[in-house]
Amino acid sequence: MERALLIAKTCLCILTGCLLSPAALAEDEGDDVLIVGVQEDDRPFAYKEANELKGFNVDIIRAICTQMKVSCGIRPMSRWDLKRELKSGGVDFVVDGWTRIDDPDAGFYYSHPYYRSRDVFVTADEKMQRISPASIAGKTVGVLGETAAAQAINEHCAPKGAIVSEFMNNQELFDAVAEGHVDVGYVEGYVAYTYLKSPEGYSLHPAGLLPGLSYEFSERCIAVRADRPQLLSRINKAVDEAKLSGRYQQISLTYFAFMNY
């Protein structure tokens, strides 16, 4: 009976010109295997411990895929490789806390915010006051390249006389701040908070926020391939259901001392 019904539906689609591609059919049936990108070595979001991949983003991916009833392969890589792989189709979606304004011309789909966070300044100079566009002149600012944070620094601080230095990952950025190669680093808030609490980050200090940014800068989203609009809807639904079930809250409290959405 079910087979006959499926054949009838397929024939109807052929007659009306609405036959879905194999990929679309697989997506509708929920039996596809998805490849998901995360940033490598990015505590507390994605990192390896005893050769096991852990982190807030890693657990969020697993919760989403469980909710969607699909198998997912998680691929850690650099921030720059994440964008290139998503554009080329090497990964289906990326869970890396991107904002909708990270790369507005890339053509990615962005989910509803799955957490919120503000970027912060960190410095090794105990005497440095809170950084602002007015006090940034002559200072070297380190920031991750190809991010909304880099866009903000280039738009708000570079015209005020800041010298911008872009890095490929957070560890390189923290090292540059600690060793005095840059005066301050501009880092995602939860990453900075985690690092400053660690033994490696004992020499660094918070130096304030960058004022005047739109609310979109704090809304962190999941990025989905431009050719998979139905996947975006499924991800949004899965995140909402994870919150309603309490699973999201369990994951959040595993890595943070507060709820972050």
C-alpha positions, 0 to 999 in steps of 0.5 A, a space after each residue: 500500500 505504501 509503495 503504491 502511494 509513493 509511486 502515485 505521488 511520484 507520477 503526480 510530480 512528474 506530470 506537474 513538473 514538481 519532481 524533486 532532485 534526489 538530494 531534495 528527496 533525501 532531505 525531505 525523508 530525513 535519511 541523509 548524512 550531513 557533514 558539519 564544520 567546526 573551528 578547531 582548537 576553539 575552547 569552549 566551543 570545539 576542542 580535543 581532550 584525550 583525543 575526543 572532540 568536545 565543546 559547546 558547538 560539538 554537543 549542539 551539533 549532536 543534539 541537532 542531528 539527533 533531533 533531525 534523525 540524521 547521521 552527522 560527521 563533524 570536521 574540525 578545521 580553521 575558520 578560513 577553511 570553514 568558509 571555503 568548504 561551506 562555499 564549495 559544498 564540502 560541508 553542509 552547515 557550520 556551527 561556529 558562532 557566525 553572525 549574519 554580517 560575517 560575510 553578507 555577500 557569501 550567500 549562506 543561509 543563517 539560522 535563528 540565533 543559537 546563542 548570543 555573545 559580545 566580543 571583548 578586548 583583552 590585553 597584557 597591560 595591567 595599566 591599560 584603561 578600557 579601550 574605546 574608539 577614542 583611546 585606540 589611536 596608535 594601538 595595535 589590535 589583533 583580531 580573527 580575520 574574515 569575521 564580524 569582529 574584524 569588520 567592526 575593528 576596521 570600521 570603528 577603530 582603524 579610522 581612529 588610528 588603530 593598527 589592525 593585525 588579523 590572525 587565523 585562530 584564537 591561540 595565535 591571537 592570545 599568544 600575540 597579546 601575551 608576548 606584546 606583539 599587539 597591544 590588545 586582542 578583540 576576541 569572542 566573549 566566551 572564548 576570552 572568558 574561558 582563556 582568561 580563567 585558564 593557567 595560560 591566560 593568567 597574564 591577560 586582562 579584560 579591557 572592555 567592549 567596543 560600543 555602538 555596535 548593532 544587536 546583530 553583532 551579538 547574535 550567533 547563528 548556524 551557517 547553512 549551504 546556499 543550496 540547502 534552504 530546507 535544511 535551514 528550516 530543519 535546523 531551526 526547528 531542531 534548535 527550538 525543540 532542543 530548547 523546549 526539551 531542556 537538552 539545550 539548557 543541559 549543554 549550555 550549563 555544561 560549558 557556561 555558568 549561565 544561559 546564553 540565548 
